């Protein structure tokens, strides 16, 4: 096997990726070593890494290592470019380059992974794992000397973490936001969607949840509907819309309540747990934090 054969195979696979993905993030550097193909760098997502492994294996008839997956939160921090936002205004991250589909928000300070630039838009990643596009002129290069996200406490499957404050403090923060507007993709004190509301509250208690409701459902440990306690996340599905939805159970003198950012009522509301479960189809409950009273 020659270095030229490897270069030709890599070029062919990269052309396939370029044709399939409107924006390709590919920092791979391939060499031929004593044990066959070797790779440094990575690609953005696991599907792209699989294209490389399958495509090169077929063309070279050799075992091929997988490139790093750059969007993986556990990827080596030295593989990344890092940026800081200018100012302290809320960052809006959109799914598409056009910027008309708000995916999530984040309020600085924060340091971001930077992946690509197209025109005046930058593809970045937040510490919760969310990938999105934002205005590039709000960013400046950063040069960290250690992993900027090393101390981020993220929710894990099958684990309950200790909260950094009390259930009483959580309930007080949550109830201060009652009546504030629903915003699809929102994640601020001023406005939020259901998952953004829950994420922002628990982040202030020391634990960072994923933004997406589906991913939040995999965090922590499972709790039966009959065993829901204040502080638990309660997941439901709309009986007519079928959309996933999440609320946060809170303590109250009259029994457990649920507070949630409601799309149909267009605001953050609180209601008895029984009413909440009666209004929607229950799908799951998860316990992610261990609270003090």
Steps between C-alpha positions, in 0.01 A plus 500: 500500500636840405448845644350600164236226521402626844488861378279399206264307728475788747432743216219279369333467840534871570331574169209277606471690826519837324219396269277385786555771763439870423763589762777247560724531806798275433838546669625146430861436401558146371837323484616145434690351793648160582158377610308646207296821471533751786292811561527820697222756532136430446163569343197666651261209561515123531323440167787675321757294688319183388514612136878528532540161668272317257626679190871463573465140619334406171751683281814397688398152617649588838384568854438874537486696830209734562564874496409693813143625519545870566144561624543233767517674837778262601724577202853626567482873567826558310326398175277806519510868421349711780327837492358750747190713440540876502280671757250343735188497286317169459628277219240364256592170336307392191470164329571639156742753357213731406426567868120474486454191722606567859637185659622622837652795683785554743591792720876574533750452646575188298776362281391324182638241264530650151467279191433699184411836350269570209457862396418679826390191692704266720429139594570461873426263786377584849615316816169308504592347162265707285633581152371810327566804286544851632626838383877470459581865571409443864791259546870536574767231500596342833817310590429293813789317668276222634162350421247787542216255563680270744302622802154493340271264695275327251208272570584135440288192437445298817649758737349747747724797582501718811332838454696813582199664662175403672165392363357812661742720303414316177126546558545870573700556180250305293192676634650843436470416131132405508310689230804576288458421130561176317765526227585208273872438550512754783728450797508823700331648805293719268353221283553129449355183353435200723844336480682834512309599814594175676860512375558857618352432846709189566814658357473759778488205742832369369400247234491552123229306318486459122273751328282254309208340687578161346856514635385624841285186528817289505655692792507382860295203619148387416219579743153343489204736465378405847842580649552849356645740758572874494813565294429222249459557127160393367472414129174485311367508146221716364183298443429675170833647388715204603782741592731405787477729801674529838413661831668524839333367814496747791393480865183673619285490812213346306721230343748466214463755222652512150636820347557506124528729201182423308477542123120501487461752784803696374651551845656335804227351717473299821234241572441193719687186389169314459368770264823497300490122458132517413558761231775306322609141436768405756819361341770508770636662814869539580692594814823681417583685823502409868345794685524636850176639638 
